[in-house]
Amino acid sequence: MFLGLDGVEIGLIIVFLCLFGGILSGFPVAFAIGGAAIFSFAIIAALDSAGVLVHQAVDQGSDAYRQLLVQGESPIDISRFRYPDLPRMVEPLFPGGWELAVDRNISFIVNRVNERVLAGASIETLLAVLMFVLMGITLERSRIADDLLQTMARVFGPLPGGLAVSVVVVGAFLAASTGIVGATVVTMGLLSLPTMLRNNYSPELATGVIAASGTLGQIIPPSIVIVLLGTLAGDIYATAQETRAQAVGCSDALTLLGQAAVVSVGTLFQAALLPGILLAALYAAYAFGYALLNPSKAPPVAVTGSTGEVVTRSEALTWYLAVPLVLIAAGVLMSAIGPAGSQDVRVGSYSEAGASAVLRTNVSDQCRAAMIDLHGQARWDIAVSQQEAIDASGGANVGRQLTEEEIEQIRLNRIASAPPIGSGILLGFLSFGIVLAVARGVAPSAPVRPLLVGAAGIVLALTFDALFVAPTTTSGQTLVILSIPILLTLYGLRAAGGMLARNDLLRVVFPPLVLIIAVLGSILGGITNPTPAAALGAGGAIMLAAYRRQRDLGRSGRIVIMTAFAILIMILIGMNFDLRITRETVAFEEWVAFIVAQAAYLFAIFGLLFSCWVLFAGGILTPVIRETAKVTSMVFTILIGSQLLNLVVISFGGEEYIQNFLRSFDREWVVFLIVMLVLFVLGFVLDFLEIIYIVIPIVGPVIYGGTLDPSWVTIMIAVNLQTSFLTPPFGFALFYLRGVAPVSVTTGHIYRGIVPFVLIQMGGLALLWAFPWVVTIVPNLMPN
């Protein structure tokens, strides 16, 4: 014992001091972490070799230890913290010597770098980081924030604290489209801070709301934090639950939990949606409330300019609210009572598998006791009764191959019961109707005839679909039948597009909004995983920036718009036609669809390359690529360095020591609260990347190895990590803002201004703790 401390405790202190010193040295953090690992290991190895550091481990050969095992105690729960009176034995920190530890660490770091950086299962998800970074930096360079801030200031400026509210709205919007904290804070600091100060806004409120809103990109999808944290959490949760299941005598986690121990990045994006909106709403509510209490420090501002044609209250209520609500209600009603629904009549070759019990019941007594403790006696009894019914009927039906007659009969039954209107056609044309209604509200003085023609096309399309389109009608035949209604609808939509373009708010918001819906919609709807969605977002951002560049130069952006339509055509054809032309029999309409899709694909490639050339010629693409490479290189370098630091902690027993300490608490919520407090404190001195890759792998097996919902745990950690950007003295958002703030704004202003938002952040965490359904409701309602 040295200074009354165990050798492992001293080793942890040495690691922390080396890491803290490396970060404060000014050396790049990505390399300081790896250097801290090497220096701390050398110091600990030298002290261990000199006999200065020793570890008092529980004597696993003692009678007291064996007695605990006989009593049913799991070895994982037996530690010096839970049973301080157990006999101990003194051993060196490196039982096999530091040379063996070095050999193991080198082997482990090579394997982990290969698994998590070069060719592992998680590398595909990590590629989403690169794509999201490219998307964010491209949009930031396209000056989208300029237009958004100016437009939102016109909308919210006349309200008390309106400029601050507009900053929150734009911050949330940029978070959903970029997710890059530094770019968001710097951009809004340059654009909105001088305006707010000129209009007598309090420097504390102005700086606080800019810094806080800029960090919303850490929680609102697509969030790089959630991608990185989710990739790590998925592995930790699966491993921890397998360990837990085996510790209680179950064969695997599926048996114990009744479901697979899986948490994906897509599910976490769904879970983060409402918490992100909640935080943005809390920020805006504080700004508005502050303005009401201190009107002189956040006065209303009438920003010059107009967002479009003046619309009366009656017209606004009619076309912005009443008509869209009627259309939505009509669609819901038609889907509920039967006129509209799925017309899919395809039949598989095998019968559906029979029902199975909610839980596996053929388990050991020890596993059964654990499952009853986890799920409750009532659920266990239901599972037992279900299994008895299945056994009585001859066992579970695992599915059998259907005969041709059975397939045809099932198909005929589905055709007979199919609704007259397809759900896809109903959704598409009702959406067109909402567009026409909003266009009428935006430009009430414009000629109404084109909109009426479009509305007639919508009515005809639904009528033709109900009368002439059957479930057996092919996609090509459906297109021919609906061709006239489609042309009429497009005629109305073309006029509606011109009307909507007159409104600055819609003109500015619509392009990035479409990109956000395309990226997040595909992820949240379970259509694809984050990596292809991120690639779609990166391509869309390049096209959006190129269109903006062309418009700034007074040139036509028609090629970019046509490229967007080509992508839309590819998606629609892929959804409605079978493009596998290598089949034995391919219909003529499928050949036509394949040729059109191939032509659209080639044009889309041309349009994307053209967009890249526009940005390259304008000097935009090169710095975007350079900045993307810098950010992603930093992330992956920190990943490698943190893996090395983790291995150092593992090599002398530090990870096991911390986990034993956390497991010594009987209540899970106490353990999680301790972890959250530690993460909050570490946020004052460490960046979120260091916390994710250094701290989470150590404490993760404990907090993910219990009964807490893994999605809720991960989002709570993500919201907590968001504060690391705000908390002095090393909050990065504060540094970003200090770099662009005028001389009149002092560091004291920034620090005082951020305090209320840190408290709001803690209040948001408390709300998520008290109401966990805010996190879990969206993943439960949406497909995964």
C-alpha positions, 0 to 999 in steps of 0.5 A, spaced: 500 500 500 502 506 498 499 512 501 494 508 504 491 507 497 490 500 493 495 500 487 489 500 482 487 506 485 493 509 484 494 507 477 487 510 475 489 516 478 496 516 474 492 515 468 487 521 469 493 525 471 497 523 464 490 524 460 489 531 463 496 533 462 496 531 455 490 535 454 492 541 457 499 541 454 496 544 447 498 538 443 492 535 439 487 531 443 487 526 438 494 524 439 495 526 446 490 521 448 495 515 445 501 519 448 497 519 455 496 511 455 503 510 453 506 515 459 501 512 464 503 505 462 510 506 463 509 510 470 505 504 472 509 499 470 516 502 473 512 503 480 509 495 479 516 493 478 519 496 484 514 493 488 511 500 490 504 498 487 500 492 489 493 490 489 489 487 494 485 482 491 479 477 493 482 471 495 478 466 491 480 460 494 478 462 501 472 458 504 468 464 505 468 466 497 466 458 496 461 459 501 458 465 497 458 461 491 454 455 494 449 460 496 448 462 489 451 469 489 454 470 482 462 471 481 461 477 478 457 480 484 463 478 489 467 484 490 471 487 496 466 493 496 460 488 497 463 484 501 469 488 505 470 482 510 472 477 505 480 474 505 484 478 501 491 476 497 496 481 495 498 481 488 502 485 483 498 489 478 501 485 472 501 478 475 505 476 469 509 482 469 509 488 465 512 485 459 506 480 458 501 486 459 505 490 453 504 483 449 497 483 450 496 490 449 499 490 442 495 484 440 489 487 443 490 494 439 491 491 433 485 487 433 480 492 435 483 497 430 482 492 425 475 491 428 472 498 429 476 502 424 478 498 418 474 492 417 469 490 423 462 490 423 461 497 425 465 500 420 459 501 415 455 505 421 462 509 422 462 511 415 455 515 416 460 519 420 464 521 414 457 522 410 454 526 415 460 531 416 460 532 409 453 534 409 454 538 414 460 542 412 457 543 405 450 546 407 454 550 412 458 553 406 452 554 402 450 559 406 443 556 408 444 559 415 444 566 412 437 565 409 434 562 415 436 567 420 434 573 416 427 569 414 426 567 421 428 574 424 422 577 420 417 571 423 419 572 430 422 578 431 416 582 432 415 578 438 418 579 445 425 576 445 423 574 438 430 574 435 433 569 440 427 565 439 429 565 431 436 563 433 433 557 437 429 555 431 434 556 426 439 552 431 434 546 431 433 546 423 441 546 422 442 541 427 437 536 423 440 538 417 448 539 419 449 536 426 456 540 426 456 544 432 462 548 431 460 550 424 453 552 427 455 556 433 460 560 428 455 561 423 450 564 428 455 568 432 457 571 426 450 573 423 445 574 429 450 576 435 451 583 432 444 584 430 442 582 437 447 587 440 445 592 435 437 591 438 439 592 445 439 585 447 443 583 453 449 580 451 448 574 456 442 572 453 445 573 446 451 569 447 447 564 451 442 562 446 447 562 440 451 557 444 446 552 447 442 552 440 448 550 436 449 544 441 442 541 439 446 538 433 449 533 438 442 530 440 437 532 434 438 527 428 442 526 424 447 526 430 454 524 430 454 523 437 448 518 437 452 515 431 458 514 435 455 512 441 450 508 438 455 503 435 459 502 441 452 502 445 450 496 441 456 492 442 456 493 449 449 492 450 449 485 447 455 483 450 453 485 457 446 482 456 449 475 454 453 475 460 447 477 465 443 471 462 449 466 463 450 469 470 443 467 472 443 460 469 440 462 462 442 459 455 442 466 452 440 473 452 434 472 448 431 467 453 432 471 459 429 478 455 424 474 451 427 479 445 434 480 442 439 484 445 439 489 440 440 496 439 441 500 433 443 507 431 436 507 427 432 506 433 437 511 437 435 516 432 428 515 433 429 515 440 432 522 440 427 525 436 422 528 441 428 529 446 431 534 441 425 537 440 424 538 447 430 541 449 429 546 443 422 548 446 425 549 453 431 554 450 425 558 446 421 558 452 426 561 456 428 566 451 421 568 451 420 568 458 426 572 459 424 577 454 417 578 458 420 579 465 426 583 462 423 587 456 428 592 455 434 586 455 430 583 449 425 588 446 421 586 440 424 588 433 421 589 426 425 586 421 424 590 414 422 586 409 416 581 407 416 573 407 410 574 402 403 576 400 399 579 405 394 574 408 388 575 412 386 571 418 380 568 415 384 566 409 390 563 413 385 559 417 382 556 411 388 554 407 393 553 412 389 549 417 382 547 415 383 545 408 389 541 410 386 538 416 380 536 412 384 532 407 388 529 413 382 527 416 379 524 410 385 520 409 385 517 416 377 516 415 378 512 408 384 508 411 380 506 417 373 504 414 376 500 408 375 504 402 383 505 402 388 500 404 394 496 402 392 492 395 398 487 395 396 480 393 403 477 393 403 470 396 409 467 399 411 459 398 410 457 405 405 458 410 406 463 416 409 460 422 404 458 428 404 463 434 409 462 439 409 463 447 412 470 449 417 467 453 421 460 453 419 456 458 423 450 457 429 453 462 432 451 468 430 453 475 435 458 476 433 461 469 426 461 471 426 464 477 430 470 474 425 470 468 420 471 473 423 476 477 424 480 471 418 479 467 413 478 473 409 472 475 403 474 470 407 474 464 411 467 466 404 464 467 401 467 460 407 464 457 406 457 460 399 457 458 401 459 451 406 453 451 401 448 453 396 450 448 402 449 443 404 443 445 396 440 445 395 442 438 401 438 436 407 443 437 409 450 434 407 450 426 414 452 423 411 453 416 410 449 410 411 449 403 404 451 400 401 447 394 400 451 387 392 451 389 393 453 396 397 459 393 392 461 388 386 460 393 390 465 398 391 470 392 384 470 390 381 471 397 386 477 398 384 480 391 376 479 393 378 483 400 382 488 397 380 495 398 378 499 392 383 505 393 391 503 394 394 506 400 400 509 396 396 513 391 391 516 397 397 518 400 400 521 394 395 525 392 392 527 398 399 530 399 398 534 393 392 536 395 395 539 401 400 543 397 395 546 392 391 548 399 397 552 402 399 555 395 392 558 395 393 561 402 400 563 400 398 567 394 390 568 395 390 574 389 393 569 384 389 566 378 385 560 382 384 556 375 390 552 375 389 550 382 382 548 381 385 544 375 390 540 379 384 539 384 380 536 379 386 531 377 386 529 384 379 527 384 379 524 378 385 520 380 382 517 386 376 516 382 379 512 376 383 508 382 377 506 385 373 504 378 378 502 373 385 499 377 384 493 381 389 489 385 391 485 379 393 491 375 400 492 373 404 498 375 404 500 367 397 499 366 396 503 372 400 509 370 396 509 363 389 509 367 391 515 371 395 518 366 390 524 365 389 525 372 396 525 373 397 530 368 392 535 370 395 534 377 402 536 375 399 542 371 396 545 378 402 543 382 407 547 377 402 553 378 402 552 386 410 551 385 410 558 382 406 561 388 409 558 393 416 561 391 413 568 392 413 566 400 420 567 402 419 563 408 417 557 404 422 558 399 428 558 404 425 552 408 423 548 403 430 545 400 433 543 406 426 541 409 426 536 403 433 534 404 432 533 412 425 529 410 429 524 405 435 523 410 431 522 417 425 519 414 428 514 411 432 512 417 426 513 422 421 510 417 426 503 418 427 504 410 434 504 410 440 504 415 444 511 417 449 509 412 446 510 405 441 515 408 447 519 410 450 518 403 443 521 400 444 527 405 451 528 402 449 528 395 443 532 396 447 537 400 452 538 394 446 539 389 443 544 394 450 548 395 451 547 387 444 550 386 445 556 391 452 557 387 448 557 380 443 562 383 448 567 386 452 567 379 445 569 376 446 562 372 440 557 371 440 551 376 435 547 371 440 541 371 440 541 379 433 541 379 432 536 373 437 531 377 433 531 383 427 529 379 431 524 376 433 521 383 425 521 385 423 518 378 428 512 380 425 511 387 418 511 384 420 506 379 424 502 384 418 502 388 413 500 383 416 495 378 420 489 378 427 491 375 430 484 375 431 483 368 435 477 368 428 473 370 426 468 365 420 472 363 420 480 363 414 484 361 414 489 356 412 495 361 418 492 366 423 493 360 420 500 359 421 502 366 428 499 367 430 503 361 427 509 364 430 508 371 437 507 367 437 513 364 434 517 370 440 514 374 445 516 368 443 523 368 443 523 376 450 521 376 451 527 371 448 532 375 452 530 381 458 530 377 456 537 375 454 539 382 461 537 384 464 541 378 460 547 380 463 547 387 470 546 385 470 551 380 467 556 385 472 554 390 467 551 395 469 543 394 476 543 396 475 546 403 469 542 404 473 536 402 479 538 406 475 540 412 471 533 412 478 529 412 480 533 418 474 532 422 473 525 420 481 523 421 480 526 428 474 522 430 478 516 428 485 518 431 481 519 437 478 512 437 484 509 436 488 513 442 482 511 446 482 504 445 489 504 447 488 508 453 482 503 455 487 497 454 492 500 459 486 501 464 484 494 463 491 491 463 492 493 471 485 491 473 482 498 473 476 497 469 474 491 473 475 495 479 471 501 477 465 495 475 466 492 481 465 499 485 458 500 481 456 493 482 456 494 489 450 498 489 444 494 489 439 499 486 440 500 478 438 507 478 443 509 483 449 506 479 446 510 473 445 516 477 453 516 479 455 515 472 451 521 470 454 525 475 461 523 473 459 524 466 457 531 467 463 533 471 468 530 466 464 534 461 467 540 464 474 538 462 473 533 457 470 533 450 464 528 448 469 524 444 474 522 449 468 521 454 465 516 449 471 512 447 474 512 454 469 512 459 463 509 456 467 502 455 469 502 462 462 503 465 458 501 459 458 493 461 454 495 468 449 500 466 447 496 460 447 490 463 441 491 467 434 492 466 434 499 464 432 500 457 438 501 452 435 506 448 433 511 454 440 510 457 443 512 451 439 518 449 440 520 457 448 519 456 447 523 449 443 529 452 448 529 458 454 529 453 451 535 450 453 539 456 460 538 455 460 543 449 457 548 454 460 547 461 466 552 462 472 552 462 473 547 456 466 548 453 468 548 445 461 552 444 464 557 448 471 557 445 467 557 438 463 563 440 469 567 443 473 566 437 467 570 433 464 575 438 466 582 438 470 585 443 464 588 447 462 581 449 467 579 454 468 572 456 464 573 463 458 575 458 459 568 455 460 564 461 454 568 465 449 567 459 450 559 458 449 558 466 441 558 465 442 553 459 446 549 463 440 549 468 435 548 462 439 542 460 439 539 467 432 540 467 431 536 461 435 530 463 430 530 469 424 530 465 427 525 461 428 521 467 421 522 470 418 521 463 422 515 460 416 515 455 418 521 451 424 517 449 421 510 448 414 512 445 417 514 438 421 507 437 415 503 439 410 506 434 415 506 428 418 500 425 425 498 426 
